[in-house]
Amino acid sequence: MKANKSTRIKQNNNGYAEIISGLLVLLIAIIIGILIFWSVSPNMPGNVASRTEYFTGYTLPTGPAHTGGSNYSAQVITLDYVPNGASNSSVAVVCYNSTGKTTSSPTVTIKNTKITIPAAGSNIATPPLGYDQINVTYTPMIYDDVAVTETNADTVFDLLPIIAIVVIGSIMIGLIIGFGKGKKT
């Protein structure tokens, strides 16, 4: 198959048109790929170094034994993105009490996008964990993944113009050599 194509190109000028068309398609594909990468990469929704999500609508525990209220029992919240770590050092959870203007950072359980906030019942050390808003700050895992991908893509995209120039140059040299032979008798 390869030999037939080579013979066809040498004997017929239409083969040169196929080569030039293929090169133009390659160059257009490279340009479109670079434009898509530059426009999509910075606009990815999880592509931020530090993301803060707010969860509201909780009610404080009531009474001297801290009974009642929505956060008297443990709460499970779901983040938009998976954090880059599953420890309390990589995800900062702050329970905020707007009534008393106090905050606390409880030890939470993290599993994928789910975070379990401990109960604010009477078994919690004083002051009890009474909150009406939860603030969670974390780095999404997608940010770390994109950082690695962008490093690799930058290297590839920096090399693409060089590869295109080498390919075009070699084809131009081949065309010049082919035209300089003249007709065979």
N, C-alpha and C positions, 0 to 999 in steps of 0.2 A: 504494500500500500504506500509506504513511504517513498520507495523508488519510483513508483508511478507518478506521484505528486511532483517529485523533483524533476522528472523528465518533462512533465506537462508545463512546469514553470519555465524551463529552459527553452521550450519550443513555442510557447504561446505567451504573448504579452498580457493576456487576460489573467495569468497567474500573478503578475506584478500588481494588478488591480486588487486581487484578493489579499495580497500581503499588506498593501497600503490601507485597505478597508479594515483589516484586522488590527493594524496599528492605531488607526483612528478610534476604533471601538475601545481598545485598551486604554488609550489616553483619556477618552471621555469617561470611562469607568473609574479611572484613578481620580480624576477631578471630582466626579460626583461623590465618590466614597469619602474623599477628604472634606467636602462641603457638608455631607451628612454627619460625619464624626464631629466636626467643629460646632455644628448647630445643636446636636442632641446631647453631647457629653455634659456641658455645664448646666443643662436644664433638667437633668434627672432629679426627680423629687426627693430622693433619699441621699443625694450626693452633697451632704453638708457635714462639716467636721463635728459640729455640736448641734444636736436637735433637742428642743424642749417641748414636751407635750403637757397639757393641763387637763386635769380631770376634776370636774366640779359636781355639785349637787348632793353632797353627803351631809348628813345631819349628825350633830354631836351627841355623845352619850348623855343621858340625863340621870339625875338623882345621885344620892351620896354613894351608891354602889356602882355608879357609872353604867346603869342599865339602859336599854332602849337606844334609839338612834341607829342610823344605818351603819356606822362604823363601830358598833359594839361587837359585831362579828367580823371575821376576816373578810377582806375585799380582794377581788381579783380584777386587775385592769389589763387591757390589751393594748400594746403599743402598735403604732403603724408599721414599724420596721423592726427587724431583729437587731438587737444591740450587738456590738462587736465583742462582747464578753458576757459571761453569765455570773459575774460576781458583783458585790456591792461597791467595789472600788471602780468598776467600769460604768456603773449605772447609778446616778445620784437621784435618790427618791426623797423628796421633802414633803411632809404632810403639813399643811398650812391651816391654821385656825384664825380666820379673819376676825372673829369676835374678840378673842383675847390677844390678837396680834402675836401669836406664838407659832413657832415652827419646830418640827422634830424630824430627825432622819432615822427612821426605824431600820432594823435589819430585816430585809425582805427576801423572799424566795423568787428567783428568776428562772423561768423555763421558756425558752424561745421568745415569743412576743408577750407572754403572760407574766405578770408580776403579782405576787400575793403579798398584800399588806396585812400585818398581824392585827388581831382584834384589839379594840380599845377598851376591853372589859376590865373588871376589877383585879384580874390577875396580872395586869401590866403594872410595872413600877411607876411610881409617881414622878412627874405628873402623867396622868393617863394620856394615851394617844388619841386625843380628840381633834378631829380635823373636818373641814368642809371643802378642802381642795387638795389635790395631790399634784405636785409638779415633778415630772421625770425628765432628767437631762441625760443624754447618752449620745454616743457616736454610732450611727447605723453601720451594720456590717457591709452594706452596699458601698459605703464610702471607702472602706479599706479595699474592697474588691475592685472598685473603679480606679483607685489610685494605682494598683498593680497593672490593670488593663491599659490605663492611659500611658504608663511608662513604656510598656511594650508597643503600643500603637504609635507613640511618638517616634520610637526607633524605626518602625516599619515605614511610617509616612515620610520620615526624613530620607530614607533610602529609595523610595519609589521614584522620585524624579531622576535619580542617578541611574536606576535600572532602565527607566524609559529612554533616557538619553543614549545609553549603551545599545539598547535594542534598535532604536531608530538609526543610530550611527552605523551599526553593523549592516542593517538592511540597505542604507544608502551606499555604503561601500560595495556591497554585493551588486546593487543596481548599476553603479558606475562601472564595475568590472564587467558585468554582463553586457552593457551597451558598447564597451570598448572592443569587444572581440570581432565585431563585423559579421558578415554572412559567411556561413560555411558552404563550400561547393562540393 
